[in-house]
Amino acid sequence: MYKPNENLNDCYVIMDDEIRNRAKKIIAWLKDERIILSQKDAAEKMQYNPCVVSTIMSGNGKISDRFVRKLCSLSPKLNVDWLLRGEGEMIVNDSSDTSAVEPEQSNPFSLDNESLVRIIEGQTNVINFVMDYLQKIEIENRQIRDELKKLRSEIKELEKA
């Protein structure tokens, strides 16, 4: 007996795996082009929760049309047809304008302002955490010194007796 749902689901799983593999290639390319710093950065730029993107990319979540559109919106050079169906090339060649490469993209070490702000915010958070931790250690250190003074004076009192 024919069970349409089972066969249809199998088809979607295969398609999802193929799309997922192509999406991984896109993310790798976006990293190489310094458009994103990481998969988490891609998720944030796509306005997705990083955990959701991780779930999708690991094969535990479904790939939606919205996900495909948002991923391809990270660069105008990405070919949606390639991501969805594997047709054509991943990168769209626009031969009509060869001067489309921006100066920032020609330098492999350059980052856009948004990425720099995120890096600085992250470093600031780390510095604040370390500063708070150091303050706690200083308080504990003072308490230990006070306790040590107290114990020394008790020892002197006992030695006198």
BALO-210285 format. One record per residue (C-alpha): residue number from 1; chain; x, y, z. Coordinates in pm, 1 decimal, always signed. Each point is the difference from the previous one (the first is absolute). Layout:
<pts>
NUM:A:X:Y:Z
...
</pts>
This chain:
<pts>
1:A:+0.0:+0.0:+0.0
2:A:+127.7:+348.5:-92.7
3:A:+70.5:+231.5:+293.1
4:A:+47.7:+349.9:-143.2
5:A:+108.1:+167.6:+323.0
6:A:+291.1:-238.2:+63.6
7:A:+136.9:+32.0:-354.7
8:A:-49.7:+374.6:+0.8
9:A:+180.2:+38.2:+333.6
10:A:+292.5:-207.9:-130.0
11:A:+22.3:+232.8:-298.9
12:A:+5.9:+307.5:+223.7
13:A:+270.9:-150.5:+221.1
14:A:+222.7:-61.3:-303.8
15:A:-68.3:+350.1:-133.7
16:A:+63.4:+153.3:+342.5
17:A:+333.1:-182.3:+25.9
18:A:+105.9:+123.3:-343.0
19:A:-107.0:+356.4:+77.1
20:A:+168.1:-22.3:+341.1
21:A:+329.0:-108.8:-159.7
22:A:-18.9:+289.9:-245.7
23:A:-87.0:+239.2:+285.9
24:A:+314.9:-117.1:+181.8
25:A:+202.3:+83.9:-310.4
26:A:-160.6:+344.5:-11.3
27:A:+85.5:+64.6:+364.2
28:A:+360.0:-107.7:-63.3
29:A:+17.0:+235.6:-300.0
30:A:-150.2:+287.2:+203.9
31:A:+269.4:-57.6:+264.0
32:A:+273.9:-5.7:-263.9
33:A:-133.3:+326.7:-143.3
34:A:-6.6:+151.0:+352.2
35:A:-370.4:+75.3:-38.8
36:A:-60.7:-195.2:+319.4
37:A:+232.1:-105.1:+280.5
38:A:-177.8:-321.3:+96.8
39:A:-323.5:-195.5:-30.3
40:A:-122.7:+192.6:+305.3
41:A:+78.5:+326.9:-176.5
42:A:-195.5:-121.2:-303.9
43:A:-296.5:-84.6:+223.9
44:A:+4.1:+345.9:+154.9
45:A:+21.1:+171.5:-337.9
46:A:-288.0:-219.7:-120.6
47:A:-196.3:+100.3:+313.1
48:A:-11.8:-361.0:+117.7
49:A:+79.8:-141.4:+340.3
50:A:+346.9:-161.0:-33.8
51:A:-135.5:-319.6:+162.3
52:A:-264.6:-29.1:-272.1
53:A:+260.7:+32.5:-275.3
54:A:+219.7:-255.6:+175.7
55:A:-295.5:-239.3:+21.9
56:A:-77.7:+46.1:-369.7
57:A:+362.5:-38.4:-108.5
58:A:+51.6:-312.7:+212.2
59:A:-293.2:-170.7:-171.2
60:A:-241.7:+14.3:+290.8
61:A:-216.4:+278.6:-140.6
62:A:-191.0:+62.9:-321.3
63:A:+127.3:+251.0:-252.5
64:A:-268.5:+258.3:-68.5
65:A:-42.4:+231.9:-295.3
66:A:+63.0:+290.3:+239.1
67:A:+332.1:-155.5:+106.9
68:A:+108.0:-38.4:-364.0
69:A:-98.4:+358.8:-84.2
70:A:+172.8:+142.3:+309.0
71:A:+319.3:-200.2:-62.2
72:A:+20.3:+112.7:-363.1
73:A:-70.4:+360.1:+102.5
74:A:+340.4:+11.5:+172.9
75:A:+164.8:+55.8:-338.0
76:A:-148.0:+106.8:-333.5
77:A:+245.0:-237.8:-168.8
78:A:-173.3:-312.3:+136.8
79:A:-218.4:-202.6:-235.8
80:A:-330.0:-105.3:+161.4
81:A:-63.7:-256.6:-276.7
82:A:+330.2:-168.9:+80.7
83:A:-88.1:-19.2:+368.6
84:A:-351.7:-134.7:-58.5
85:A:+51.0:-226.7:-299.5
86:A:+373.4:-18.8:-65.5
87:A:-48.6:+176.0:-333.2
88:A:+272.9:+227.2:-133.3
89:A:+290.3:+124.6:+207.2
90:A:+1.0:+100.3:+364.8
91:A:+130.5:+345.1:-90.6
92:A:-183.8:+204.0:-262.2
93:A:+243.6:+151.1:-248.8
94:A:-109.6:+347.1:-99.0
95:A:+221.8:+56.1:-303.0
96:A:-172.5:+329.1:-82.7
97:A:+174.1:+175.9:+291.2
98:A:+355.2:-111.0:+70.4
99:A:+62.2:+289.7:+236.7
100:A:-257.6:-123.1:+250.6
101:A:+263.5:-109.2:+248.7
102:A:+3.2:+249.4:+283.0
103:A:+334.2:+102.0:+151.2
104:A:-94.7:-159.3:+334.4
105:A:-56.8:-335.8:-168.1
106:A:+327.4:+10.4:-190.3
107:A:+193.1:+4.1:+328.9
108:A:-32.3:-344.3:+165.2
109:A:+78.6:+149.4:+341.9
110:A:-265.2:+271.9:-3.4
111:A:-320.0:-25.8:+200.4
112:A:-314.9:+205.9:-25.6
113:A:-85.2:+240.4:+279.7
114:A:-277.8:-220.5:+134.9
115:A:+241.6:-290.7:+41.0
116:A:+257.1:+222.9:+167.5
117:A:-262.8:+131.5:+242.2
118:A:-102.7:-358.4:+86.2
119:A:+364.3:-96.6:+60.2
120:A:+57.0:+304.0:+221.1
121:A:-321.6:-64.9:+194.4
122:A:+106.5:-359.6:+53.1
123:A:+342.6:+106.8:+121.9
124:A:-158.9:+261.2:+226.9
125:A:-221.3:-268.7:+152.6
126:A:+304.2:-218.8:+63.5
127:A:+190.3:+289.8:+158.0
128:A:-297.3:+86.3:+223.1
129:A:-28.8:-362.8:+109.1
130:A:+371.4:-14.2:+85.5
131:A:-20.2:+332.2:+188.1
132:A:-295.2:-127.0:+207.1
133:A:+185.9:-321.9:+71.2
134:A:+311.0:+191.7:+108.2
135:A:-207.2:+215.4:+234.9
136:A:-142.8:-313.8:+160.8
137:A:+349.6:-141.2:+40.2
138:A:+117.8:+326.8:+157.4
139:A:-285.6:-10.7:+253.3
140:A:+77.1:-364.5:+83.6
141:A:+370.5:+87.7:+28.5
142:A:-79.5:+282.7:+244.4
143:A:-218.4:-233.5:+204.8
144:A:+277.6:-259.8:+12.2
145:A:+256.1:+264.5:+104.1
146:A:-233.0:+122.4:+276.2
147:A:-56.2:-356.6:+117.6
148:A:+375.3:-62.7:-4.8
149:A:+63.4:+314.0:+211.4
150:A:-262.9:-115.2:+243.9
151:A:+153.8:-347.8:+25.1
152:A:+350.7:+146.0:+50.3
153:A:-120.8:+219.0:+285.0
154:A:-176.6:-298.9:+157.7
155:A:+323.1:-199.8:-26.5
156:A:+192.3:+284.8:+171.5
157:A:-261.7:+9.7:+276.4
158:A:+30.8:-375.9:+48.7
159:A:+379.7:+19.2:+5.1
160:A:-15.7:+264.8:+278.2
161:A:-220.9:-217.7:+214.1
</pts>
